[in-house]
Amino acid sequence: MKASDLFVKALEEEGVEHIFGIPGEENLDFLNSLRDSPIKLILTRHEQAAGYAAAIAGYLTKKPGICM
């Protein structure tokens, strides 16, 4: 099991439903681990937009807001 698999499992256990961010070669292992997860990746056009979206999602849902 890879570290990214463990990380995704921990996010699932915390109730994370969405991750906001931009895919890239730096996070490819993490994205591959997300493929089999119910967590949805919401694509953004800029890192700052991902941060704002994660902050608002966390505020509204009372769950962790995650951006990458």
PDB file of N, H, CA, C and O in Angstrom:
ATOM      1  N   MET A   1       0.849  -1.177   0.000  1.00  0.00           N
ATOM      2  CA  MET A   1       0.000   0.000   0.000  1.00  0.00           C
ATOM      3  C   MET A   1       0.896   1.243   0.000  1.00  0.00           C
ATOM      4  O   MET A   1       1.883   1.316   0.733  1.00  0.00           O
ATOM      5  N   LYS A   2       0.534   2.205  -0.827  1.00  0.00           N
ATOM      6  H   LYS A   2      -0.267   2.146  -1.423  1.00  0.00           H
ATOM      7  CA  LYS A   2       1.309   3.435  -0.937  1.00  0.00           C
ATOM      8  C   LYS A   2       0.850   4.447   0.106  1.00  0.00           C
ATOM      9  O   LYS A   2      -0.247   4.335   0.653  1.00  0.00           O
ATOM     10  N   ALA A   3       1.683   5.416   0.371  1.00  0.00           N
ATOM     11  H   ALA A   3       2.574   5.508  -0.073  1.00  0.00           H
ATOM     12  CA  ALA A   3       1.335   6.474   1.319  1.00  0.00           C
ATOM     13  C   ALA A   3       0.124   7.251   0.841  1.00  0.00           C
ATOM     14  O   ALA A   3      -0.696   7.674   1.656  1.00  0.00           O
ATOM     15  N   SER A   4      -0.005   7.445  -0.457  1.00  0.00           N
ATOM     16  H   SER A   4       0.661   7.101  -1.119  1.00  0.00           H
ATOM     17  CA  SER A   4      -1.157   8.185  -0.978  1.00  0.00           C
ATOM     18  C   SER A   4      -2.461   7.423  -0.739  1.00  0.00           C
ATOM     19  O   SER A   4      -3.506   8.039  -0.530  1.00  0.00           O
ATOM     20  N   ASP A   5      -2.409   6.084  -0.767  1.00  0.00           N
ATOM     21  H   ASP A   5      -1.560   5.584  -0.937  1.00  0.00           H
ATOM     22  CA  ASP A   5      -3.595   5.286  -0.454  1.00  0.00           C
ATOM     23  C   ASP A   5      -4.013   5.495   1.001  1.00  0.00           C
ATOM     24  O   ASP A   5      -5.200   5.639   1.295  1.00  0.00           O
ATOM     25  N   LEU A   6      -3.042   5.511   1.900  1.00  0.00           N
ATOM     26  H   LEU A   6      -2.079   5.394   1.660  1.00  0.00           H
ATOM     27  CA  LEU A   6      -3.335   5.742   3.312  1.00  0.00           C
ATOM     28  C   LEU A   6      -3.897   7.139   3.546  1.00  0.00           C
ATOM     29  O   LEU A   6      -4.802   7.333   4.358  1.00  0.00           O
ATOM     30  N   PHE A   7      -3.347   8.102   2.821  1.00  0.00           N
ATOM     31  H   PHE A   7      -2.613   7.944   2.161  1.00  0.00           H
ATOM     32  CA  PHE A   7      -3.812   9.479   2.961  1.00  0.00           C
ATOM     33  C   PHE A   7      -5.264   9.617   2.493  1.00  0.00           C
ATOM     34  O   PHE A   7      -6.070  10.269   3.157  1.00  0.00           O
ATOM     35  N   VAL A   8      -5.592   9.016   1.372  1.00  0.00           N
ATOM     36  H   VAL A   8      -4.937   8.487   0.832  1.00  0.00           H
ATOM     37  CA  VAL A   8      -6.968   9.063   0.867  1.00  0.00           C
ATOM     38  C   VAL A   8      -7.905   8.353   1.831  1.00  0.00           C
ATOM     39  O   VAL A   8      -9.016   8.826   2.072  1.00  0.00           O
ATOM     40  N   LYS A   9      -7.476   7.233   2.381  1.00  0.00           N
ATOM     41  H   LYS A   9      -6.574   6.849   2.185  1.00  0.00           H
ATOM     42  CA  LYS A   9      -8.309   6.512   3.351  1.00  0.00           C
ATOM     43  C   LYS A   9      -8.575   7.376   4.587  1.00  0.00           C
ATOM     44  O   LYS A   9      -9.688   7.389   5.113  1.00  0.00           O
ATOM     45  N   ALA A  10      -7.552   8.095   5.046  1.00  0.00           N
ATOM     46  H   ALA A  10      -6.648   8.085   4.619  1.00  0.00           H
ATOM     47  CA  ALA A  10      -7.727   8.974   6.204  1.00  0.00           C
ATOM     48  C   ALA A  10      -8.706  10.105   5.881  1.00  0.00           C
ATOM     49  O   ALA A  10      -9.519  10.479   6.727  1.00  0.00           O
ATOM     50  N   LEU A  11      -8.634  10.643   4.677  1.00  0.00           N
ATOM     51  H   LEU A  11      -7.974  10.339   3.990  1.00  0.00           H
ATOM     52  CA  LEU A  11      -9.576  11.698   4.272  1.00  0.00           C
ATOM     53  C   LEU A  11     -11.005  11.163   4.216  1.00  0.00           C
ATOM     54  O   LEU A  11     -11.945  11.846   4.624  1.00  0.00           O
ATOM     55  N   GLU A  12     -11.165   9.950   3.715  1.00  0.00           N
ATOM     56  H   GLU A  12     -10.402   9.395   3.383  1.00  0.00           H
ATOM     57  CA  GLU A  12     -12.493   9.332   3.682  1.00  0.00           C
ATOM     58  C   GLU A  12     -13.055   9.166   5.094  1.00  0.00           C
ATOM     59  O   GLU A  12     -14.236   9.424   5.331  1.00  0.00           O
ATOM     60  N   GLU A  13     -12.210   8.738   6.025  1.00  0.00           N
ATOM     61  H   GLU A  13     -11.251   8.529   5.833  1.00  0.00           H
ATOM     62  CA  GLU A  13     -12.661   8.539   7.405  1.00  0.00           C
ATOM     63  C   GLU A  13     -13.043   9.854   8.081  1.00  0.00           C
ATOM     64  O   GLU A  13     -13.848   9.862   9.013  1.00  0.00           O
ATOM     65  N   GLU A  14     -12.475  10.956   7.619  1.00  0.00           N
ATOM     66  H   GLU A  14     -11.821  10.950   6.862  1.00  0.00           H
ATOM     67  CA  GLU A  14     -12.820  12.272   8.157  1.00  0.00           C
ATOM     68  C   GLU A  14     -14.079  12.856   7.515  1.00  0.00           C
ATOM     69  O   GLU A  14     -14.537  13.929   7.909  1.00  0.00           O
ATOM     70  N   GLY A  15     -14.632  12.161   6.538  1.00  0.00           N
ATOM     71  H   GLY A  15     -14.260  11.290   6.217  1.00  0.00           H
ATOM     72  CA  GLY A  15     -15.867  12.607   5.906  1.00  0.00           C
ATOM     73  C   GLY A  15     -15.676  13.557   4.740  1.00  0.00           C
ATOM     74  O   GLY A  15     -16.623  14.228   4.329  1.00  0.00           O
ATOM     75  N   VAL A  16     -14.467  13.627   4.200  1.00  0.00           N
ATOM     76  H   VAL A  16     -13.698  13.082   4.533  1.00  0.00           H
ATOM     77  CA  VAL A  16     -14.211  14.512   3.061  1.00  0.00           C
ATOM     78  C   VAL A  16     -14.951  13.990   1.840  1.00  0.00           C
ATOM     79  O   VAL A  16     -14.871  12.803   1.522  1.00  0.00           O
ATOM     80  N   GLU A  17     -15.670  14.871   1.157  1.00  0.00           N
ATOM     81  H   GLU A  17     -15.735  15.835   1.416  1.00  0.00           H
ATOM     82  CA  GLU A  17     -16.413  14.493  -0.034  1.00  0.00           C
ATOM     83  C   GLU A  17     -15.836  15.111  -1.302  1.00  0.00           C
ATOM     84  O   GLU A  17     -16.002  14.564  -2.392  1.00  0.00           O
ATOM     85  N   HIS A  18     -15.153  16.257  -1.163  1.00  0.00           N
ATOM     86  H   HIS A  18     -15.018  16.701  -0.277  1.00  0.00           H
ATOM     87  CA  HIS A  18     -14.623  16.973  -2.323  1.00  0.00           C
ATOM     88  C   HIS A  18     -13.207  17.471  -2.027  1.00  0.00           C
ATOM     89  O   HIS A  18     -12.883  17.838  -0.897  1.00  0.00           O
ATOM     90  N   ILE A  19     -12.380  17.474  -3.062  1.00  0.00           N
ATOM     91  H   ILE A  19     -12.643  17.176  -3.980  1.00  0.00           H
ATOM     92  CA  ILE A  19     -11.058  18.081  -2.998  1.00  0.00           C
ATOM     93  C   ILE A  19     -10.973  19.058  -4.163  1.00  0.00           C
ATOM     94  O   ILE A  19     -11.302  18.706  -5.296  1.00  0.00           O
ATOM     95  N   PHE A  20     -10.540  20.258  -3.895  1.00  0.00           N
ATOM     96  H   PHE A  20     -10.273  20.544  -2.975  1.00  0.00           H
ATOM     97  CA  PHE A  20     -10.433  21.293  -4.913  1.00  0.00           C
ATOM     98  C   PHE A  20      -8.971  21.453  -5.297  1.00  0.00           C
ATOM     99  O   PHE A  20      -8.104  21.524  -4.426  1.00  0.00           O
ATOM    100  N   GLY A  21      -8.689  21.510  -6.593  1.00  0.00           N
ATOM    101  H   GLY A  21      -9.393  21.452  -7.301  1.00  0.00           H
ATOM    102  CA  GLY A  21      -7.302  21.680  -6.973  1.00  0.00           C
ATOM    103  C   GLY A  21      -7.029  21.525  -8.446  1.00  0.00           C
ATOM    104  O   GLY A  21      -7.933  21.475  -9.280  1.00  0.00           O
ATOM    105  N   ILE A  22      -5.735  21.449  -8.734  1.00  0.00           N
ATOM    106  H   ILE A  22      -5.001  21.490  -8.056  1.00  0.00           H
ATOM    107  CA  ILE A  22      -5.240  21.346 -10.090  1.00  0.00           C
ATOM    108  C   ILE A  22      -4.380  20.083 -10.187  1.00  0.00           C
ATOM    109  O   ILE A  22      -3.442  19.914  -9.406  1.00  0.00           O
ATOM    110  N   PRO A  23      -4.689  19.199 -11.134  1.00  0.00           N
ATOM    111  CA  PRO A  23      -3.862  18.004 -11.287  1.00  0.00           C
ATOM    112  C   PRO A  23      -2.521  18.348 -11.922  1.00  0.00           C
ATOM    113  O   PRO A  23      -2.400  19.304 -12.689  1.00  0.00           O
ATOM    114  N   GLY A  24      -1.527  17.553 -11.586  1.00  0.00           N
ATOM    115  H   GLY A  24      -1.625  16.776 -10.963  1.00  0.00           H
ATOM    116  CA  GLY A  24      -0.212  17.753 -12.160  1.00  0.00           C
ATOM    117  C   GLY A  24       0.690  16.574 -11.850  1.00  0.00           C
ATOM    118  O   GLY A  24       0.297  15.651 -11.137  1.00  0.00           O
ATOM    119  N   GLU A  25       1.884  16.606 -12.380  1.00  0.00           N
ATOM    120  H   GLU A  25       2.204  17.356 -12.959  1.00  0.00           H
ATOM    121  CA  GLU A  25       2.792  15.480 -12.180  1.00  0.00           C
ATOM    122  C   GLU A  25       3.227  15.342 -10.730  1.00  0.00           C
ATOM    123  O   GLU A  25       3.608  14.252 -10.303  1.00  0.00           O
ATOM    124  N   GLU A  26       3.177  16.426  -9.965  1.00  0.00           N
ATOM    125  H   GLU A  26       2.868  17.311 -10.311  1.00  0.00           H
ATOM    126  CA  GLU A  26       3.592  16.378  -8.560  1.00  0.00           C
ATOM    127  C   GLU A  26       2.613  15.584  -7.699  1.00  0.00           C
ATOM    128  O   GLU A  26       3.015  15.002  -6.692  1.00  0.00           O
ATOM    129  N   ASN A  27       1.342  15.553  -8.077  1.00  0.00           N
ATOM    130  H   ASN A  27       1.016  16.027  -8.896  1.00  0.00           H
ATOM    131  CA  ASN A  27       0.338  14.873  -7.264  1.00  0.00           C
ATOM    132  C   ASN A  27      -0.302  13.691  -8.002  1.00  0.00           C
ATOM    133  O   ASN A  27      -1.433  13.307  -7.700  1.00  0.00           O
ATOM    134  N   LEU A  28       0.415  13.123  -8.957  1.00  0.00           N
ATOM    135  H   LEU A  28       1.333  13.434  -9.202  1.00  0.00           H
ATOM    136  CA  LEU A  28      -0.131  12.041  -9.767  1.00  0.00           C
ATOM    137  C   LEU A  28      -0.440  10.793  -8.944  1.00  0.00           C
ATOM    138  O   LEU A  28      -1.479  10.168  -9.155  1.00  0.00           O
ATOM    139  N   ASP A  29       0.437  10.416  -8.011  1.00  0.00           N
ATOM    140  H   ASP A  29       1.281  10.925  -7.840  1.00  0.00           H
ATOM    141  CA  ASP A  29       0.161   9.250  -7.160  1.00  0.00           C
ATOM    142  C   ASP A  29      -1.103   9.462  -6.335  1.00  0.00           C
ATOM    143  O   ASP A  29      -1.916   8.550  -6.180  1.00  0.00           O
ATOM    144  N   PHE A  30      -1.260  10.670  -5.808  1.00  0.00           N
ATOM    145  H   PHE A  30      -0.600  11.411  -5.934  1.00  0.00           H
ATOM    146  CA  PHE A  30      -2.445  10.988  -5.022  1.00  0.00           C
ATOM    147  C   PHE A  30      -3.710  10.899  -5.888  1.00  0.00           C
ATOM    148  O   PHE A  30      -4.731  10.374  -5.444  1.00  0.00           O
ATOM    149  N   LEU A  31      -3.641  11.406  -7.110  1.00  0.00           N
ATOM    150  H   LEU A  31      -2.812  11.833  -7.472  1.00  0.00           H
ATOM    151  CA  LEU A  31      -4.799  11.351  -8.006  1.00  0.00           C
ATOM    152  C   LEU A  31      -5.131   9.915  -8.385  1.00  0.00           C
ATOM    153  O   LEU A  31      -6.306   9.569  -8.511  1.00  0.00           O
ATOM    154  N   ASN A  32      -4.127   9.081  -8.568  1.00  0.00           N
ATOM    155  H   ASN A  32      -3.173   9.361  -8.466  1.00  0.00           H
ATOM    156  CA  ASN A  32      -4.376   7.661  -8.849  1.00  0.00           C
ATOM    157  C   ASN A  32      -5.057   6.979  -7.668  1.00  0.00           C
ATOM    158  O   ASN A  32      -5.907   6.110  -7.861  1.00  0.00           O
ATOM    159  N   SER A  33      -4.695   7.363  -6.459  1.00  0.00           N
ATOM    160  H   SER A  33      -4.004   8.069  -6.303  1.00  0.00           H
ATOM    161  CA  SER A  33      -5.344   6.797  -5.276  1.00  0.00           C
ATOM    162  C   SER A  33      -6.777   7.299  -5.143  1.00  0.00           C
ATOM    163  O   SER A  33      -7.634   6.590  -4.615  1.00  0.00           O
ATOM    164  N   LEU A  34      -7.044   8.506  -5.613  1.00  0.00           N
ATOM    165  H   LEU A  34      -6.348   9.082  -6.041  1.00  0.00           H
ATOM    166  CA  LEU A  34      -8.406   9.059  -5.561  1.00  0.00           C
ATOM    167  C   LEU A  34      -9.341   8.364  -6.540  1.00  0.00           C
ATOM    168  O   LEU A  34     -10.559   8.415  -6.374  1.00  0.00           O
ATOM    169  N   ARG A  35      -8.792   7.724  -7.544  1.00  0.00           N
ATOM    170  H   ARG A  35      -7.802   7.682  -7.678  1.00  0.00           H
ATOM    171  CA  ARG A  35      -9.610   7.104  -8.590  1.00  0.00           C
ATOM    172  C   ARG A  35     -10.598   6.100  -8.021  1.00  0.00           C
ATOM    173  O   ARG A  35     -11.730   6.021  -8.498  1.00  0.00           O
ATOM    174  N   ASP A  36     -10.204   5.335  -7.020  1.00  0.00           N
ATOM    175  H   ASP A  36      -9.285   5.398  -6.632  1.00  0.00           H
ATOM    176  CA  ASP A  36     -11.068   4.310  -6.426  1.00  0.00           C
ATOM    177  C   ASP A  36     -11.810   4.806  -5.198  1.00  0.00           C
ATOM    178  O   ASP A  36     -12.380   4.007  -4.454  1.00  0.00           O
ATOM    179  N   SER A  37     -11.811   6.094  -4.979  1.00  0.00           N
ATOM    180  H   SER A  37     -11.348   6.743  -5.583  1.00  0.00           H
ATOM    181  CA  SER A  37     -12.411   6.686  -3.788  1.00  0.00           C
ATOM    182  C   SER A  37     -13.716   7.401  -4.144  1.00  0.00           C
ATOM    183  O   SER A  37     -13.884   7.855  -5.276  1.00  0.00           O
ATOM    184  N   PRO A  38     -14.631   7.501  -3.192  1.00  0.00           N
ATOM    185  CA  PRO A  38     -15.847   8.291  -3.449  1.00  0.00           C
ATOM    186  C   PRO A  38     -15.596   9.810  -3.410  1.00  0.00           C
ATOM    187  O   PRO A  38     -16.483  10.595  -3.744  1.00  0.00           O
ATOM    188  N   ILE A  39     -14.405  10.209  -3.008  1.00  0.00           N
ATOM    189  H   ILE A  39     -13.684   9.571  -2.737  1.00  0.00           H
ATOM    190  CA  ILE A  39     -14.069  11.638  -2.966  1.00  0.00           C
ATOM    191  C   ILE A  39     -13.937  12.150  -4.389  1.00  0.00           C
ATOM    192  O   ILE A  39     -13.274  11.530  -5.221  1.00  0.00           O
ATOM    193  N   LYS A  40     -14.574  13.289  -4.668  1.00  0.00           N
ATOM    194  H   LYS A  40     -15.112  13.793  -3.992  1.00  0.00           H
ATOM    195  CA  LYS A  40     -14.548  13.864  -6.011  1.00  0.00           C
ATOM    196  C   LYS A  40     -13.531  14.995  -6.075  1.00  0.00           C
ATOM    197  O   LYS A  40     -13.435  15.817  -5.163  1.00  0.00           O
ATOM    198  N   LEU A  41     -12.775  15.022  -7.169  1.00  0.00           N
ATOM    199  H   LEU A  41     -12.853  14.355  -7.910  1.00  0.00           H
ATOM    200  CA  LEU A  41     -11.845  16.109  -7.424  1.00  0.00           C
ATOM    201  C   LEU A  41     -12.571  17.188  -8.216  1.00  0.00           C
ATOM    202  O   LEU A  41     -13.086  16.925  -9.303  1.00  0.00           O
ATOM    203  N   ILE A  42     -12.611  18.393  -7.679  1.00  0.00           N
ATOM    204  H   ILE A  42     -12.192  18.607  -6.796  1.00  0.00           H
ATOM    205  CA  ILE A  42     -13.202  19.537  -8.357  1.00  0.00           C
ATOM    206  C   ILE A  42     -12.058  20.359  -8.935  1.00  0.00           C
ATOM    207  O   ILE A  42     -11.254  20.922  -8.192  1.00  0.00           O
ATOM    208  N   LEU A  43     -11.987  20.427 -10.257  1.00  0.00           N
ATOM    209  H   LEU A  43     -12.640  19.970 -10.860  1.00  0.00           H
ATOM    210  CA  LEU A  43     -10.909  21.150 -10.912  1.00  0.00           C
ATOM    211  C   LEU A  43     -11.126  22.661 -10.817  1.00  0.00           C
ATOM    212  O   LEU A  43     -12.236  23.161 -10.999  1.00  0.00           O
ATOM    213  N   THR A  44     -10.053  23.359 -10.533  1.00  0.00           N
ATOM    214  H   THR A  44      -9.151  22.953 -10.386  1.00  0.00           H
ATOM    215  CA  THR A  44     -10.077  24.817 -10.521  1.00  0.00           C
ATOM    216  C   THR A  44      -9.030  25.317 -11.506  1.00  0.00           C
ATOM    217  O   THR A  44      -8.162  24.560 -11.942  1.00  0.00           O
ATOM    218  N   ARG A  45      -9.118  26.589 -11.851  1.00  0.00           N
ATOM    219  H   ARG A  45      -9.823  27.204 -11.497  1.00  0.00           H
ATOM    220  CA  ARG A  45      -8.168  27.135 -12.820  1.00  0.00           C
ATOM    221  C   ARG A  45      -6.961  27.769 -12.146  1.00  0.00           C
ATOM    222  O   ARG A  45      -5.974  28.097 -12.805  1.00  0.00           O
ATOM    223  N   HIS A  46      -7.045  27.942 -10.812  1.00  0.00           N
ATOM    224  H   HIS A  46      -7.847  27.675 -10.277  1.00  0.00           H
ATOM    225  CA  HIS A  46      -5.956  28.612 -10.110  1.00  0.00           C
ATOM    226  C   HIS A  46      -5.901  28.089  -8.685  1.00  0.00           C
ATOM    227  O   HIS A  46      -6.924  27.721  -8.107  1.00  0.00           O
ATOM    228  N   GLU A  47      -4.692  28.058  -8.120  1.00  0.00           N
ATOM    229  H   GLU A  47      -3.860  28.356  -8.589  1.00  0.00           H
ATOM    230  CA  GLU A  47      -4.526  27.556  -6.756  1.00  0.00           C
ATOM    231  C   GLU A  47      -5.298  28.394  -5.740  1.00  0.00           C
ATOM    232  O   GLU A  47      -5.832  27.857  -4.769  1.00  0.00           O
ATOM    233  N   GLN A  48      -5.357  29.679  -5.954  1.00  0.00           N
ATOM    234  H   GLN A  48      -4.923  30.116  -6.743  1.00  0.00           H
ATOM    235  CA  GLN A  48      -6.068  30.558  -5.029  1.00  0.00           C
ATOM    236  C   GLN A  48      -7.566  30.255  -5.038  1.00  0.00           C
ATOM    237  O   GLN A  48      -8.212  30.296  -3.991  1.00  0.00           O
ATOM    238  N   ALA A  49      -8.115  29.955  -6.198  1.00  0.00           N
ATOM    239  H   ALA A  49      -7.590  29.922  -7.049  1.00  0.00           H
ATOM    240  CA  ALA A  49      -9.524  29.586  -6.283  1.00  0.00           C
ATOM    241  C   ALA A  49      -9.788  28.281  -5.534  1.00  0.00           C
ATOM    242  O   ALA A  49     -10.830  28.132  -4.896  1.00  0.00           O
ATOM    243  N   ALA A  50      -8.851  27.339  -5.606  1.00  0.00           N
ATOM    244  H   ALA A  50      -8.004  27.459  -6.124  1.00  0.00           H
ATOM    245  CA  ALA A  50      -8.993  26.081  -4.880  1.00  0.00           C
ATOM    246  C   ALA A  50      -9.008  26.335  -3.378  1.00  0.00           C
ATOM    247  O   ALA A  50      -9.789  25.722  -2.650  1.00  0.00           O
ATOM    248  N   GLY A  51      -8.160  27.223  -2.922  1.00  0.00           N
ATOM    249  H   GLY A  51      -7.526  27.721  -3.514  1.00  0.00           H
ATOM    250  CA  GLY A  51      -8.126  27.553  -1.501  1.00  0.00           C
ATOM    251  C   GLY A  51      -9.417  28.197  -1.026  1.00  0.00           C
ATOM    252  O   GLY A  51      -9.939  27.844   0.031  1.00  0.00           O
ATOM    253  N   TYR A  52      -9.929  29.135  -1.797  1.00  0.00           N
ATOM    254  H   TYR A  52      -9.505  29.422  -2.656  1.00  0.00           H
ATOM    255  CA  TYR A  52     -11.202  29.785  -1.439  1.00  0.00           C
ATOM    256  C   TYR A  52     -12.349  28.780  -1.436  1.00  0.00           C
ATOM    257  O   TYR A  52     -13.169  28.771  -0.518  1.00  0.00           O
ATOM    258  N   ALA A  53     -12.406  27.931  -2.467  1.00  0.00           N
ATOM    259  H   ALA A  53     -11.740  27.938  -3.213  1.00  0.00           H
ATOM    260  CA  ALA A  53     -13.480  26.949  -2.558  1.00  0.00           C
ATOM    261  C   ALA A  53     -13.425  25.967  -1.386  1.00  0.00           C
ATOM    262  O   ALA A  53     -14.459  25.620  -0.817  1.00  0.00           O
ATOM    263  N   ALA A  54     -12.230  25.524  -1.030  1.00  0.00           N
ATOM    264  H   ALA A  54     -11.389  25.806  -1.493  1.00  0.00           H
ATOM    265  CA  ALA A  54     -12.091  24.594   0.090  1.00  0.00           C
ATOM    266  C   ALA A  54     -12.490  25.257   1.406  1.00  0.00           C
ATOM    267  O   ALA A  54     -13.119  24.629   2.258  1.00  0.00           O
ATOM    268  N   ALA A  55     -12.125  26.524   1.568  1.00  0.00           N
ATOM    269  H   ALA A  55     -11.614  27.035   0.877  1.00  0.00           H
ATOM    270  CA  ALA A  55     -12.490  27.238   2.797  1.00  0.00           C
ATOM    271  C   ALA A  55     -13.998  27.388   2.918  1.00  0.00           C
ATOM    272  O   ALA A  55     -14.555  27.161   3.992  1.00  0.00           O
ATOM    273  N   ILE A  56     -14.660  27.761   1.846  1.00  0.00           N
ATOM    274  H   ILE A  56     -14.208  27.945   0.973  1.00  0.00           H
ATOM    275  CA  ILE A  56     -16.116  27.935   1.884  1.00  0.00           C
ATOM    276  C   ILE A  56     -16.820  26.592   2.050  1.00  0.00           C
ATOM    277  O   ILE A  56     -17.784  26.489   2.809  1.00  0.00           O
ATOM    278  N   ALA A  57     -16.346  25.557   1.344  1.00  0.00           N
ATOM    279  H   ALA A  57     -15.563  25.640   0.727  1.00  0.00           H
ATOM    280  CA  ALA A  57     -16.952  24.230   1.487  1.00  0.00           C
ATOM    281  C   ALA A  57     -16.827  23.731   2.921  1.00  0.00           C
ATOM    282  O   ALA A  57     -17.777  23.170   3.468  1.00  0.00           O
ATOM    283  N   GLY A  58     -15.674  23.929   3.527  1.00  0.00           N
ATOM    284  H   GLY A  58     -14.902  24.385   3.083  1.00  0.00           H
ATOM    285  CA  GLY A  58     -15.493  23.527   4.914  1.00  0.00           C
ATOM    286  C   GLY A  58     -16.387  24.307   5.861  1.00  0.00           C
ATOM    287  O   GLY A  58     -16.934  23.751   6.814  1.00  0.00           O
ATOM    288  N   TYR A  59     -16.532  25.585   5.596  1.00  0.00           N
ATOM    289  H   TYR A  59     -16.089  26.037   4.822  1.00  0.00           H
ATOM    290  CA  TYR A  59     -17.383  26.436   6.437  1.00  0.00           C
ATOM    291  C   TYR A  59     -18.851  26.012   6.341  1.00  0.00           C
ATOM    292  O   TYR A  59     -19.553  25.945   7.350  1.00  0.00           O
ATOM    293  N   LEU A  60     -19.305  25.731   5.126  1.00  0.00           N
ATOM    294  H   LEU A  60     -18.735  25.786   4.306  1.00  0.00           H
ATOM    295  CA  LEU A  60     -20.723  25.402   4.928  1.00  0.00           C
ATOM    296  C   LEU A  60     -21.072  23.980   5.355  1.00  0.00           C
ATOM    297  O   LEU A  60     -22.174  23.750   5.851  1.00  0.00           O
ATOM    298  N   THR A  61     -20.175  23.033   5.177  1.00  0.00           N
ATOM    299  H   THR A  61     -19.279  23.220   4.774  1.00  0.00           H
ATOM    300  CA  THR A  61     -20.484  21.643   5.494  1.00  0.00           C
ATOM    301  C   THR A  61     -20.032  21.207   6.875  1.00  0.00           C
ATOM    302  O   THR A  61     -20.429  20.145   7.356  1.00  0.00           O
ATOM    303  N   LYS A  62     -19.196  22.030   7.521  1.00  0.00           N
ATOM    304  H   LYS A  62     -18.874  22.893   7.130  1.00  0.00           H
ATOM    305  CA  LYS A  62     -18.624  21.687   8.840  1.00  0.00           C
ATOM    306  C   LYS A  62     -17.747  20.439   8.757  1.00  0.00           C
ATOM    307  O   LYS A  62     -17.559  19.742   9.754  1.00  0.00           O
ATOM    308  N   LYS A  63     -17.213  20.159   7.571  1.00  0.00           N
ATOM    309  H   LYS A  63     -17.366  20.726   6.761  1.00  0.00           H
ATOM    310  CA  LYS A  63     -16.259  19.081   7.340  1.00  0.00           C
ATOM    311  C   LYS A  63     -14.958  19.720   6.860  1.00  0.00           C
ATOM    312  O   LYS A  63     -14.956  20.887   6.468  1.00  0.00           O
ATOM    313  N   PRO A  64     -13.856  18.974   6.885  1.00  0.00           N
ATOM    314  CA  PRO A  64     -12.599  19.566   6.410  1.00  0.00           C
ATOM    315  C   PRO A  64     -12.699  19.995   4.939  1.00  0.00           C
ATOM    316  O   PRO A  64     -13.173  19.236   4.094  1.00  0.00           O
ATOM    317  N   GLY A  65     -12.253  21.204   4.653  1.00  0.00           N
ATOM    318  H   GLY A  65     -11.868  21.821   5.340  1.00  0.00           H
ATOM    319  CA  GLY A  65     -12.161  21.679   3.278  1.00  0.00           C
ATOM    320  C   GLY A  65     -10.750  21.429   2.779  1.00  0.00           C
ATOM    321  O   GLY A  65      -9.789  21.906   3.383  1.00  0.00           O
ATOM    322  N   ILE A  66     -10.608  20.691   1.691  1.00  0.00           N
ATOM    323  H   ILE A  66     -11.389  20.304   1.200  1.00  0.00           H
ATOM    324  CA  ILE A  66      -9.300  20.251   1.226  1.00  0.00           C
ATOM    325  C   ILE A  66      -8.996  20.868  -0.136  1.00  0.00           C
ATOM    326  O   ILE A  66      -9.826  20.834  -1.045  1.00  0.00           O
ATOM    327  N   CYS A  67      -7.799  21.430  -0.266  1.00  0.00           N
ATOM    328  H   CYS A  67      -7.125  21.458   0.472  1.00  0.00           H
ATOM    329  CA  CYS A  67      -7.335  21.887  -1.578  1.00  0.00           C
ATOM    330  C   CYS A  67      -5.943  21.343  -1.814  1.00  0.00           C
ATOM    331  O   CYS A  67      -5.197  21.060  -0.877  1.00  0.00           O
ATOM    332  N   MET A  68      -5.606  21.202  -3.094  1.00  0.00           N
ATOM    333  H   MET A  68      -6.212  21.432  -3.856  1.00  0.00           H
ATOM    334  CA  MET A  68      -4.263  20.730  -3.441  1.00  0.00           C
ATOM    335  C   MET A  68      -3.755  21.485  -4.643  1.00  0.00           C
ATOM    336  O   MET A  68      -2.638  21.239  -5.100  1.00  0.00           O
TER     337      MET A  68
END
